[in-house]
Amino acid sequence: MDLQLSGKVALVLASSKGLGKASAMALAAEGANVVIGARDKEELEKTAAEIYTKTKSKIIAIQVDVSKINEVEKFVQQAADEFGKIDILVNNAGGPPFGKFESFDDAAWQSAFELTLLSTIRFCRLAVPHMRKTGSGRIINITSLSVKTYLENSVLSTSIRMGVVGMAKMLSNELGVDNITVNNIAPGMILTNRMKETMFKNMPAGKSEKDVLNDRAKDIPLKRIGRPEELGALVAFLASPLAGYITGTTIQIDGGAVKSPW
Ligand SMILES: NC(=O)c1ccc[n+]([C@@H]2O[C@H](COP(=O)([O-])OP(=O)(O)OC[C@H]3O[C@@H](n4cnc5c(N)ncnc54)[C@H](OP(=O)(O)O)[C@@H]3O)[C@@H](O)[C@H]2O)c1
């Protein structure tokens, strides 16, 4: 299936590693020009080189902390100047810290808000005028399965990501007339480095990494943890003209982990 992404311009945030990188790779593999961003410049440039080597699509790496307004503005401006348009925006960021409600003070809530919700608001606000000009657009927000089901110790992530889901619903209504779709992806367990670091941090004695992975996967109907490229494929599809009638929704990618039928 040709996803008709050749020549499209995609901005993918938090994309030197993990889910963002897999999304950028999938879009580039389909022929999109991709602008990637993260804080660590060296890592980001290594990723840009890797994506270019594998896909031969045009990749630009721009250092950005998505929680800083001046860097966000510079990122969008530079991307638009380079390519003359923006077709696709993939919002993503590192996750807020895990913990229970009573362990977080105002400062923790404020920085989770800035990292996860305010960054998404700002990128949408800056990218939408460019999408309007071309008569179409795709906004995809990477959230978490915690917006669909209870996830222990994730009060910051869950609360703030619910805001992303709410904002996306409002935006999808307001931007439908401009042929701009807005959707969220809710990943369950996907084996990125961040995930590996968390899972293998306190290895139980006598257990191998494979045992830990099998334990974590036992309640998942597909009996395995997801692969980043599987999420990348979903991003590429949602970003494509073929997904033109999908908007205002949150799609889980979780191997069936959420047991609710709706
Ligand atoms: N993997 C999963 O199973 C899973 C499940 C549910 C939800 N999620 C959520 O999905 C998101 C991505 O997770 P991941 O597993 O892909 O993590 P990851 O492998 O640790 O990658 C995180 C990426 O985000 C970048 N980043 C972090 N903070 C940033 C910031 N302030 N500004 C710009 N870039 C930033 C990192 O680069 P720098 O550090 O250099 O900036 C890196 O490229 C997180 O919000 C996570 O909570 C993941």
The ligand as an SDF file (V2000), in Angstrom:
LIG
                    3D

 48 52  0  0  0  0  0  0  0  0999 V2000
    7.6040    3.1110   25.6060 N   0  0  0  0  0  0  0  0  0  0  0  0
    6.4230    2.8750   26.1320 C   0  0  0  0  0  0  0  0  0  0  0  0
    6.0580    1.7090   26.3590 O   0  0  0  0  0  0  0  0  0  0  0  0
    5.4780    4.0010   26.4790 C   0  0  0  0  0  0  0  0  0  0  0  0
    4.1860    3.6660   26.9410 C   0  0  0  0  0  0  0  0  0  0  0  0
    3.3070    4.6860   27.2460 C   0  0  0  0  0  0  0  0  0  0  0  0
    3.6820    6.0060   27.0920 C   0  0  0  0  0  0  0  0  0  0  0  0
    4.9580    6.2930   26.6540 N   0  0  0  0  0  0  0  0  0  0  0  0
    5.3000    7.7190   26.5320 C   0  0  0  0  0  0  0  0  0  0  0  0
    5.8010    7.9940   25.2340 O   0  0  0  0  0  0  0  0  0  0  0  0
    6.7950    9.0170   25.3050 C   0  0  0  0  0  0  0  0  0  0  0  0
    8.0830    8.5250   24.6470 C   0  0  0  0  0  0  0  0  0  0  0  0
    8.5580    7.4110   25.3700 O   0  0  0  0  0  0  0  0  0  0  0  0
    9.8030    6.5250   24.8630 P   0  0  0  0  0  0  0  0  0  0  0  0
    9.6150    5.1900   25.4830 O   0  0  0  0  0  0  0  0  0  0  0  0
    9.9700    6.6600   23.4110 O   0  0  0  0  0  0  0  0  0  0  0  0
   11.0130    7.2720   25.6200 O   0  0  0  0  0  0  0  0  0  0  0  0
   12.5950    7.2860   25.2660 P   0  0  0  0  0  0  0  0  0  0  0  0
   12.9990    6.0640   24.5610 O   0  0  0  0  0  0  0  0  0  0  0  0
   13.2480    7.6280   26.5750 O   0  0  0  0  0  0  0  0  0  0  0  0
   12.7610    8.5380   24.2760 O   0  0  0  0  0  0  0  0  0  0  0  0
   12.4260    9.8010   24.7340 C   0  0  0  0  0  0  0  0  0  0  0  0
   12.8090   10.8250   23.6710 C   0  0  0  0  0  0  0  0  0  0  0  0
   12.2750   12.0750   24.0780 O   0  0  0  0  0  0  0  0  0  0  0  0
   13.3040   13.0620   24.0570 C   0  0  0  0  0  0  0  0  0  0  0  0
   12.9410   14.0670   25.0660 N   0  0  0  0  0  0  0  0  0  0  0  0
   12.7240   13.8810   26.3740 C   0  0  0  0  0  0  0  0  0  0  0  0
   12.4090   15.0420   26.9610 N   0  0  0  0  0  0  0  0  0  0  0  0
   12.4180   15.9880   25.9880 C   0  0  0  0  0  0  0  0  0  0  0  0
   12.1860   17.3860   25.9690 C   0  0  0  0  0  0  0  0  0  0  0  0
   11.9020   18.0630   27.0830 N   0  0  0  0  0  0  0  0  0  0  0  0
   12.2810   18.0450   24.7950 N   0  0  0  0  0  0  0  0  0  0  0  0
   12.6000   17.3830   23.6620 C   0  0  0  0  0  0  0  0  0  0  0  0
   12.8300   16.0620   23.6110 N   0  0  0  0  0  0  0  0  0  0  0  0
   12.7470   15.3760   24.7760 C   0  0  0  0  0  0  0  0  0  0  0  0
   14.5630   12.2560   24.3570 C   0  0  0  0  0  0  0  0  0  0  0  0
   15.7460   12.9270   23.9350 O   0  0  0  0  0  0  0  0  0  0  0  0
   16.5280   13.9590   24.8980 P   0  0  0  0  0  0  0  0  0  0  0  0
   16.5730   13.3410   26.2530 O   0  0  0  0  0  0  0  0  0  0  0  0
   17.8670   14.1410   24.2490 O   0  0  0  0  0  0  0  0  0  0  0  0
   15.7320   15.2290   24.8610 O   0  0  0  0  0  0  0  0  0  0  0  0
   14.2980   11.0200   23.5140 C   0  0  0  0  0  0  0  0  0  0  0  0
   14.5880   11.2680   22.1640 O   0  0  0  0  0  0  0  0  0  0  0  0
    6.9480    9.3520   26.7900 C   0  0  0  0  0  0  0  0  0  0  0  0
    6.1370   10.4500   27.1120 O   0  0  0  0  0  0  0  0  0  0  0  0
    6.4260    8.1170   27.4750 C   0  0  0  0  0  0  0  0  0  0  0  0
    5.9360    8.3890   28.7740 O   0  0  0  0  0  0  0  0  0  0  0  0
    5.8480    5.3400   26.3500 C   0  0  0  0  0  0  0  0  0  0  0  0
  1  2  1  0
  2  3  2  0
  2  4  1  0
  4  5  1  0
  4 48  2  0
  5  6  2  0
  6  7  1  0
  7  8  2  0
  8  9  1  0
  8 48  1  0
  9 10  1  0
  9 46  1  0
 10 11  1  0
 11 12  1  0
 11 44  1  0
 12 13  1  0
 13 14  1  0
 14 15  2  0
 14 16  1  0
 14 17  1  0
 17 18  1  0
 18 19  2  0
 18 20  1  0
 18 21  1  0
 21 22  1  0
 22 23  1  0
 23 24  1  0
 23 42  1  0
 24 25  1  0
 25 26  1  0
 25 36  1  0
 26 27  1  0
 26 35  1  0
 27 28  2  0
 28 29  1  0
 29 30  1  0
 29 35  2  0
 30 31  1  0
 30 32  2  0
 32 33  1  0
 33 34  2  0
 34 35  1  0
 36 37  1  0
 36 42  1  0
 37 38  1  0
 38 39  2  0
 38 40  1  0
 38 41  1  0
 42 43  1  0
 44 45  1  0
 44 46  1  0
 46 47  1  0
M  CHG  2   8   1  16  -1
M  END
$$$$
